[in-house]
Amino acid sequence: MNAPMVLSPDALVKIDAAVAKYPPDQKQSAVMAALTIAQDEKGWLSTETMDFVAHYLGMPPIAVYEVASFYTMYDLKPIGRHKLTICTNLPCALQGATAAAKHLKETLGINFNETTADGRFTLKEGECLGACGDAPVLLHNNKRMICAMTPDRLDALLRDLGGSDDPASPKKDLT
């Protein structure tokens, strides 16, 4: 491989395991898994990281950019330590997602696609997360789904993530 090493050997082992699930001539089918692994390691997907994934999978870089820019779980710029994605589709909206989103915006002092000044929280608006019966639904860091998010439960979540009585100004480091 001519490209400089951008991902750790551990990440490459994980990507290789994803690639192994497909026929040898279909390595590019593992692009979503590879991007997820890269983002988990780097925190976001820089052009350099996407170029590396493209080269590693034998794909044109533009094909990788298309995937990364299409799906909302990929972050193309740095985000906060805690990415909170709230579903605002109709079933969630009817169950209070609009109010929950407004509460998060007011509490954190940011809008969708923004990060708090301290770099702890990024707020995203999400498409259907597939748990309409448990609405409103929030996804934490693309990995943990949290259901029935009322303002009180949101405040408790922010305290848990930030370690403070004031969710807007967390003081506990949770790295």
C-alpha positions as CSV (number, residue, x, y, z in Angstrom):
1,M,0.0,0.0,0.0
2,N,1.5,3.3,-1.0
3,A,-0.8,5.6,1.1
4,P,0.6,6.6,4.5
5,M,-0.8,4.6,7.4
6,V,-3.8,6.5,8.8
7,L,-5.5,3.8,10.8
8,S,-4.1,1.6,13.5
9,P,-3.2,-2.0,12.9
10,D,-6.1,-3.0,15.2
11,A,-8.6,-1.0,13.0
12,L,-7.2,-2.7,9.9
13,V,-7.8,-6.1,11.5
14,K,-11.4,-5.1,12.0
15,I,-11.7,-3.9,8.4
16,D,-10.2,-7.1,7.1
17,A,-12.8,-9.1,9.1
18,A,-15.5,-7.0,7.5
19,V,-14.0,-7.5,4.0
20,A,-13.8,-11.3,4.6
21,K,-17.6,-11.4,4.7
22,Y,-17.7,-10.7,1.0
23,P,-16.4,-12.4,-2.2
24,P,-12.7,-11.4,-2.8
25,D,-13.7,-9.2,-5.8
26,Q,-16.3,-7.3,-3.8
27,K,-14.1,-5.7,-1.1
28,Q,-15.9,-2.4,-1.6
29,S,-19.0,-3.9,-0.1
30,A,-17.3,-3.4,3.3
31,V,-17.1,0.4,2.8
32,M,-19.8,1.2,5.5
33,A,-18.2,-1.1,8.0
34,A,-14.7,0.4,7.2
35,L,-16.0,3.9,7.6
36,T,-17.6,3.1,10.9
37,I,-14.4,1.5,12.2
38,A,-12.4,4.5,11.0
39,Q,-14.8,7.0,12.6
40,D,-14.8,5.0,15.8
41,E,-11.0,5.3,15.9
42,K,-10.6,8.9,14.7
43,G,-13.8,10.5,16.0
44,W,-14.8,11.8,12.6
45,L,-13.9,11.2,8.9
46,S,-11.4,13.6,7.5
47,T,-10.6,13.5,3.7
48,E,-7.3,11.9,4.6
49,T,-9.1,9.1,6.4
50,M,-11.6,8.6,3.7
51,D,-8.8,8.5,1.1
52,F,-7.1,5.9,3.1
53,V,-10.3,3.7,3.3
54,A,-10.8,4.1,-0.5
55,H,-7.2,3.0,-1.2
56,Y,-7.4,0.2,1.3
57,L,-10.6,-1.1,-0.3
58,G,-9.5,-0.4,-3.9
59,M,-12.2,2.1,-4.5
60,P,-12.2,5.6,-6.1
61,P,-12.2,8.2,-3.3
62,I,-15.3,9.8,-4.7
63,A,-17.3,6.5,-4.1
64,V,-16.2,6.6,-0.4
65,Y,-17.1,10.3,-0.1
66,E,-20.6,9.6,-1.6
67,V,-21.3,6.9,1.1
68,A,-19.9,9.1,3.9
69,S,-21.8,12.1,2.9
70,F,-25.1,10.3,2.3
71,Y,-25.5,8.5,5.6
72,T,-26.0,10.7,8.7
73,M,-24.1,8.4,11.1
74,Y,-20.8,9.6,9.5
75,D,-19.3,12.8,10.6
76,L,-17.3,14.8,8.1
77,K,-16.1,17.4,10.6
78,P,-15.1,17.1,14.3
79,I,-17.9,16.6,16.7
80,G,-18.4,16.7,20.5
81,R,-17.5,13.9,22.8
82,H,-21.2,13.1,23.0
83,K,-23.2,13.1,19.8
84,L,-26.9,13.2,20.5
85,T,-29.1,12.4,17.5
86,I,-32.8,12.8,18.1
87,C,-35.4,11.4,15.8
88,T,-37.8,14.0,14.6
89,N,-39.8,12.0,12.1
90,L,-43.6,12.0,12.5
91,P,-44.1,9.1,15.0
92,C,-41.4,10.5,17.3
93,A,-42.7,14.1,16.8
94,L,-46.2,13.0,17.7
95,Q,-44.8,11.5,20.9
96,G,-42.9,14.6,22.0
97,A,-39.7,14.6,20.0
98,T,-40.2,18.2,18.9
99,A,-40.5,19.3,22.5
100,A,-37.5,17.1,23.5
101,A,-35.4,18.6,20.7
102,K,-36.4,22.1,21.8
103,H,-35.4,21.2,25.4
104,L,-32.0,20.0,24.3
105,K,-31.4,23.0,22.2
106,E,-32.3,25.4,25.0
107,T,-30.4,23.4,27.7
108,L,-27.2,23.0,25.6
109,G,-27.4,26.4,24.0
110,I,-26.9,25.0,20.5
111,N,-29.0,24.1,17.4
112,F,-28.9,21.0,15.3
113,N,-25.5,20.4,13.7
114,E,-23.7,22.5,16.3
115,T,-21.3,21.6,19.1
116,T,-21.2,23.1,22.6
117,A,-18.4,25.5,23.2
118,D,-16.7,23.1,25.6
119,G,-16.7,20.4,22.9
120,R,-18.7,17.9,24.9
121,F,-22.0,17.7,23.0
122,T,-23.1,17.8,19.4
123,L,-26.8,17.8,18.6
124,K,-28.1,16.2,15.4
125,E,-31.5,15.7,13.9
126,G,-32.0,12.1,12.9
127,E,-34.2,10.2,10.5
128,C,-36.2,7.3,11.7
129,L,-34.3,5.2,14.1
130,G,-36.7,2.3,13.9
131,A,-38.1,2.4,17.4
132,C,-41.3,4.3,16.8
133,G,-43.1,2.5,19.6
134,D,-40.6,3.8,22.1
135,A,-40.7,7.4,20.9
136,P,-39.2,9.9,21.3
137,V,-35.9,8.2,20.6
138,L,-32.3,9.5,20.9
139,L,-29.1,7.9,19.7
140,H,-25.9,8.5,21.7
141,N,-22.7,8.3,19.7
142,N,-24.3,6.1,17.0
143,K,-24.3,3.1,19.4
144,R,-26.7,3.5,22.2
145,M,-30.4,4.0,21.7
146,I,-32.3,5.7,24.5
147,C,-36.1,5.7,24.4
148,A,-39.0,7.8,25.8
149,M,-36.9,10.9,26.1
150,T,-38.9,13.4,28.2
151,P,-37.2,16.7,29.4
152,D,-36.6,15.1,32.8
153,R,-35.0,12.0,31.3
154,L,-32.9,14.3,28.9
155,D,-31.7,16.3,31.9
156,A,-30.7,13.0,33.7
157,L,-28.9,11.8,30.6
158,L,-26.9,15.0,30.3
159,R,-26.0,14.9,33.9
160,D,-24.8,11.3,33.5
161,L,-22.8,12.2,30.5
162,G,-21.4,15.4,31.9
163,G,-21.2,14.6,35.6
164,S,-22.8,17.9,36.7
165,D,-26.0,19.2,38.2
166,D,-26.1,21.7,35.4
167,P,-26.3,19.7,32.2
168,A,-25.2,22.7,30.1
169,S,-21.9,22.9,31.9
170,P,-20.6,19.4,32.6
171,K,-17.4,19.1,34.6
172,K,-16.6,15.4,34.8
173,D,-14.3,14.1,32.1
174,L,-15.7,10.9,30.6
175,T,-13.0,10.0,28.1
